[in-house]
Amino acid sequence: MTSDAAGGSGSPHGTTRWDRFLYWAGRFYATSDFDEIERNYKLVITERIQAAKDGLLAGDSRWVDQLNHAVTSKPKKPDELASDPAALRVVPRQPRAG
């Protein structure tokens, strides 16, 4: 067993691929802006998707709009979703019964 709290060798040249992964993951996690860059926007998107799910389960017809909003509206990681045309319309709109 190693002395590294994450179980890795504490070196980018660890003995296994897992050791190397844990080393680099630990370095990213230790940065002062980790939450801002890698976590906070995911939590906001998760809350929005949960609201869409709740709407779907409750029979609220707005769930489609909520889901599209969840994945197309800020906050989002700048290099994700916004530049992916396929992600801009997660659920196709259906004609409304008139």
JOVENWO-V979636 format. One record per residue. RES is the residue in three letters. PSI is psi in radians with two decimals (* if undefined). OMEGA is omega in radians with two decimals (none if undefined). Layout:
{{RES/PSI/OMEGA} {RES/PSI/OMEGA}}
This chain:
{{MET/2.55/-3.13} {THR/2.93/-3.13} {SER/-0.17/-3.14} {ASP/2.28/-3.09} {ALA/-0.54/-3.13} {ALA/-0.07/3.12} {GLY/0.01/-3.13} {GLY/-3.14/-3.08} {SER/-0.15/-3.11} {GLY/0.29/-3.10} {SER/2.51/3.08} {PRO/-0.13/3.14} {HIS/0.65/-3.10} {GLY/2.98/-3.04} {THR/-0.44/3.14} {THR/2.90/3.07} {ARG/-0.65/3.11} {TRP/-0.77/3.09} {ASP/-0.79/-3.12} {ARG/-0.72/3.10} {PHE/-0.83/-3.14} {LEU/-0.65/3.10} {TYR/-0.90/-3.09} {TRP/-0.65/3.08} {ALA/-0.73/3.10} {GLY/-0.66/3.11} {ARG/-0.75/3.11} {PHE/-0.76/-3.12} {TYR/-0.55/-3.09} {ALA/-0.18/-3.14} {THR/2.61/-3.07} {SER/-0.36/-3.11} {ASP/0.34/-3.11} {PHE/-0.89/-3.11} {ASP/-0.77/-3.12} {GLU/-0.73/-3.05} {ILE/-0.69/-2.96} {GLU/-0.19/-3.00} {ARG/-0.86/-2.98} {ASN/-0.79/-3.11} {TYR/-0.55/3.12} {LYS/-0.64/3.11} {LEU/-0.69/3.11} {VAL/-0.78/3.12} {ILE/-0.70/3.12} {THR/-0.76/3.12} {GLU/-0.71/3.14} {ARG/-0.71/3.11} {ILE/-0.67/3.09} {GLN/-0.71/3.11} {ALA/-0.70/3.09} {ALA/-0.75/3.12} {LYS/-0.79/3.12} {ASP/-0.71/3.10} {GLY/-0.75/3.11} {LEU/-0.86/-3.11} {LEU/-0.45/3.13} {ALA/-0.05/-3.14} {GLY/0.28/3.13} {ASP/2.10/-3.09} {SER/-0.20/3.14} {ARG/-0.02/-3.08} {TRP/-0.57/3.13} {VAL/-0.81/3.11} {ASP/-0.68/3.12} {GLN/-0.71/3.14} {LEU/-0.78/3.09} {ASN/-0.72/3.10} {HIS/-0.69/-3.10} {ALA/-0.64/-3.04} {VAL/-0.08/-3.12} {THR/-0.26/-3.09} {SER/2.61/3.08} {LYS/2.62/0.12} {PRO/2.52/3.01} {LYS/2.74/3.10} {LYS/2.24/-3.00} {PRO/-0.61/-3.09} {ASP/0.14/3.12} {GLU/2.89/3.03} {LEU/-0.93/-3.07} {ALA/-0.56/-3.11} {SER/0.10/-3.11} {ASP/1.78/-3.10} {PRO/-0.58/-3.14} {ALA/-0.50/-3.12} {ALA/-0.24/-3.08} {LEU/-0.38/3.07} {ARG/1.57/-3.08} {VAL/-0.80/-3.12} {VAL/2.13/-3.14} {PRO/2.47/3.10} {ARG/2.47/3.10} {GLN/2.57/3.11} {PRO/2.40/3.12} {ARG/2.42/3.11} {ALA/2.29/-3.05} {GLY/*/none}}
